[in-house]
Amino acid sequence: MNRPLISIIMPVYKVELFVAKAIESLQKQSYDNFELVIVDDGSPDKSGEICDSYAKKDNRIKVIHKKNEGAPSARNLALNMIKGKYVYFMDSDDWCESTMLEDMLNLAEENNSELVVTGFYIDTYYSDKKYGTQHINCSSKIYDNKDDFRKDAYKYFDNNLLYTPWNKLFLLSRIKELNISFKNTIMDDFPFVLDYIKDVNRVVVSENMYYHFLRARSESETQKYRPTLYEKRQEEHKWLEDLYRHWNLDTKTETKEFLSRRYLERLIECIENVTNVKSKLTKKEQKLKIKEMISSPEIKEMIEVTKPNTLILKLVLFPLKIQSVNWAYFQSRFITFVRKHNLKLFTMLKNKRKRK
């Protein structure tokens, strides 16, 4: 077999119901000159065995078994072993369309690009068989210098195209040159992408969609309480601020608006987390937390800068605008109620909240 042009890295943990479909979607690719490195991260179910069964029949697949240390550790281990010119990262509970690798490779080779970014699908399951699909993409564009890409990057952040690694094709030599790896933190893949795009020059954005991100939330997952979510979102916001400061675009009007709106939308998520039924905080303590979140001078400044252009977003941000703890509290409880009892309606409203 020729030297693989594309190396695919897939960490695996507790996905015995999904991993077969993920692997088979790669085996069905129209482009077959790839290696698939699967890292079984100490999965306690049959995920590792399932992967082994595919590796026995397909010499492009290699399975590594290790103790559980998280997805960042699994990806970093594979990064030190792969041989391809390009790297693609896949999650083991999703799947992809059959022309994905071929189309991405062609775009990379034809344009000598360092990064290919494509659209993707979000498949939200309301039951075992019923689901709705959201299309995430932007118009196709080719960038041959860093300045033009940086000016447009906020549009791609706005459309969720620059957060995850699985809608991208990376150049392995550039990863090695930058000496970047996956960090053990919330949204562990986001810092990796930020490090990669920080000084990237040649980027291709494709409007075509290939990857299916499966959002199958059980009631327990929906109601999960994360005690450090607010602090992690603060950290994440700082990452973006640092990026735009490095780009010398932090004083631009559109940058300030984008960063402010993005932060406020995630603040709504943090407030909902505080009022979660599984939180051990009392009602009084929850309101004190909310007051702490929404009463800072920075929030007031962000509200003044933000320009919501959808009715849903205006309504969601209204409690922050008037800095009302009670309004924020009751709105949060309402959002939780809708999410729990009608996931389809919740998803539709959340999609409508996005900027047009």
Secondary structure, DSSP 4 states (H G I P E B T S, - for coil): -PPPSEEEEEEESS-TTTHHHHHHHHHT-S---EEEEEEEES-SSSHHHHHHHHHHH-TTEEEEEE----HHHHHHHHHTT---SEEEE--TT-EE-TTHHHHHHHHHHHHT-SEEEEEEEEEEESSSS-EEEEEE----EEE-SHHHHHHHHHHHHHTT-SS-STTEEEEHHHHHHHT----SSTTTHHHHHHHHHTT---EEEEEEEEEEEEE---HHHHT---TTHHHHHHHHHHHHHHHHHHTT-TTSHHHHHHHHHHHHHHHHHHHHHHT-TT----HHHHHHHHHHHH-SHHHHHHHHH----SHHHHHHHHHHHTT-HHHHHHHHHHHHHHHHH-HHHHHHHHHHHS--
